Amino acid sequence: LFAEMGPRRAVQQEGDPIDVASIHPLYQFPQNIPRPLLTTYENRLGWLYNREFAIAPIIDWGWLGGVGMVAELERYWSKTYVGDQFSFTCHGWRNLFAIQEPVYRELSVEFFSTVCFEERTLDFTYNRALVFRLGGVYRECSLREFAWRMGLYTEVETQSLFFIPFLLGCVRDFAPGTLDVQFWRGISNHEYNTRDSSESQIRNPVFRFLHRLITFSINHKHHGDKVPIQNLFYLWTLITPGVCCDLPYMLARFMGKKAANSRPGSPITGGHLVTRLARSYQILNHDFVRNLTRFPDTDLTIQVLGVMRAVVNIGGRFVIPPIDDEQEEVQPGQQPPARPRRRNVRARGEVERERAASQYVQGVPTDPFQSRVGTYLDNL
């Protein structure tokens, strides 16, 4: 099929609908799936197939290592979680930031048109937590499987006796008693607001670069300087000792819910993450990719690093600049004074996760929820 039909540009006469499925084989969904599911796929495809893409840049880690940035980052992106009678060393952030893959339009559009993430699941072994089509084939995986397919952890690590207890101890939002605005004030000396707070206000150059890495990956944005509340949470988990982010869940939620949304004019992001997922299924052979539209690679340039003040040129030698002012830097892990939270939208979720952790130890199934897509597929 792929050898006979490569990508084509749709030609539309004014007032005539485009037959999107005729553009590429990956856009041709099976007609024997339930009609509501097929309609969802086709509707998403209709507003995604010609959307612009935001491409994550290629990072020269060797050059950054030469200026000392990698050694500084190592203090934050590799963390040790200490649980009851076990510890787990997490290299998830480092592995996530290291993902550098080409972006293919048709492959990404196929994935984002069909992906469904069961956001409520508390069971990391539930094999329909993430369902999607990729390479013309329906696929499903649990969060544990997704973790090794994306390269966040090795397959051996995910099969460890301690892996799921470790994930159950990870966080998905600010911890109770941690006020996000106070955390921001500690690293920037500014008041936080979602509209105006920016990366340039962060005083520590290493923290500024960590934030930019977040915008290239798990919360990929076209414009990297803004600091939305989600980025602030990720930055908090990175620089606070003993706090680990539930990366498999958060990355699956980003790819399943946020990377390609229906807001008019918003670009598709996270295409390199789709390619990494496809690579784990071993479908990116020459015959397959030659009929895909590959976007040109972009590089993270020295000029960009200079503008964001992650590195500076002093006497012809690039170095990490000092912290912006003389005020004492809030040390990672130093908590601001406890105050009533501005909101507590996770109270119920936290109780469910604590119950799940307890039930996991006792061998009780932890996922009371059923995927709507799973119900459709069971009827096929």
Rosetta blueprint (number, residue, H / E / L):
1 L L
2 F L
3 A L
4 E L
5 M L
6 G L
7 P L
8 R L
9 R L
10 A L
11 V L
12 Q L
13 Q L
14 E L
15 G L
16 D L
17 P L
18 I L
19 D L
20 V H
21 A H
22 S H
23 I L
24 H L
25 P H
26 L H
27 Y H
28 Q L
29 F L
30 P L
31 Q L
32 N L
33 I L
34 P L
35 R H
36 P H
37 L H
38 L H
39 T H
40 T H
41 Y H
42 E H
43 N H
44 R H
45 L H
46 G H
47 W H
48 L H
49 Y L
50 N L
51 R L
52 E L
53 F E
54 A L
55 I L
56 A L
57 P L
58 I E
59 I L
60 D L
61 W H
62 G H
63 W H
64 L H
65 G H
66 G H
67 V L
68 G L
69 M H
70 V H
71 A H
72 E H
73 L H
74 E H
75 R H
76 Y H
77 W H
78 S L
79 K E
80 T E
81 Y E
82 V E
83 G E
84 D L
85 Q L
86 F E
87 S E
88 F E
89 T E
90 C E
91 H L
92 G H
93 W H
94 R H
95 N H
96 L H
97 F H
98 A L
99 I L
100 Q L
101 E L
102 P L
103 V L
104 Y E
105 R H
106 E H
107 L H
108 S H
109 V H
110 E H
111 F H
112 F H
113 S H
114 T H
115 V L
116 C E
117 F E
118 E L
119 E L
120 R L
121 T L
122 L L
123 D L
124 F L
125 T L
126 Y L
127 N L
128 R L
129 A L
130 L E
131 V E
132 F E
133 R E
134 L E
135 G L
136 G L
137 V E
138 Y E
139 R E
140 E E
141 C E
142 S L
143 L H
144 R H
145 E H
146 F H
147 A H
148 W H
149 R H
150 M L
151 G L
152 L L
153 Y L
154 T L
155 E H
156 V H
157 E H
158 T H
159 Q L
160 S L
161 L L
162 F L
163 F H
164 I H
165 P H
166 F H
167 L H
168 L H
169 G L
170 C L
171 V E
172 R L
173 D L
174 F L
175 A L
176 P L
177 G L
178 T L
179 L L
180 D H
181 V H
182 Q H
183 F H
184 W H
185 R H
186 G H
187 I H
188 S H
189 N L
190 H L
191 E L
192 Y L
193 N L
194 T L
195 R L
196 D L
197 S L
198 S E
199 E H
200 S H
201 Q H
202 I L
203 R L
204 N L
205 P H
206 V H
207 F H
208 R H
209 F H
210 L H
211 H H
212 R H
213 L H
214 I H
215 T H
216 F L
217 S L
218 I L
219 N L
220 H L
221 K L
222 H L
223 H L
224 G L
225 D L
226 K E
227 V L
228 P L
229 I H
230 Q H
231 N H
232 L H
233 F H
234 Y H
235 L H
236 W H
237 T H
238 L H
239 I H
240 T L
241 P L
242 G L
243 V L
244 C L
245 C E
246 D L
247 L H
248 P H
249 Y H
250 M H
251 L H
252 A H
253 R H
254 F H
255 M H
256 G H
257 K H
258 K H
259 A L
260 A L
261 N L
262 S L
263 R L
264 P L
265 G L
266 S L
267 P L
268 I E
269 T L
270 G L
271 G H
272 H H
273 L H
274 V H
275 T H
276 R H
277 L H
278 A H
279 R H
280 S H
281 Y L
282 Q L
283 I L
284 L L
285 N L
286 H H
287 D H
288 F H
289 V H
290 R L
291 N L
292 L L
293 T L
294 R E
295 F L
296 P L
297 D L
298 T L
299 D E
300 L L
301 T L
302 I H
303 Q H
304 V H
305 L H
306 G H
307 V H
308 M L
309 R L
310 A L
311 V L
312 V E
313 N E
314 I E
315 G L
316 G L
317 R E
318 F E
319 V E
320 I L
321 P L
322 P L
323 I L
324 D L
325 D L
326 E L
327 Q L
328 E L
329 E L
330 V L
331 Q L
332 P L
333 G L
334 Q L
335 Q L
336 P L
337 P L
338 A L
339 R L
340 P L
341 R L
342 R L
343 R L
344 N L
345 V L
346 R L
347 A H
348 R H
349 G H
350 E H
351 V H
352 E H
353 R H
354 E H
355 R H
356 A H
357 A H
358 S H
359 Q H
360 Y H
361 V H
362 Q H
363 G L
364 V L
365 P L
366 T L
367 D L
368 P L
369 F L
370 Q L
371 S L
372 R H
373 V H
374 G H
375 T H
376 Y H
377 L H
378 D H
379 N L
380 L L
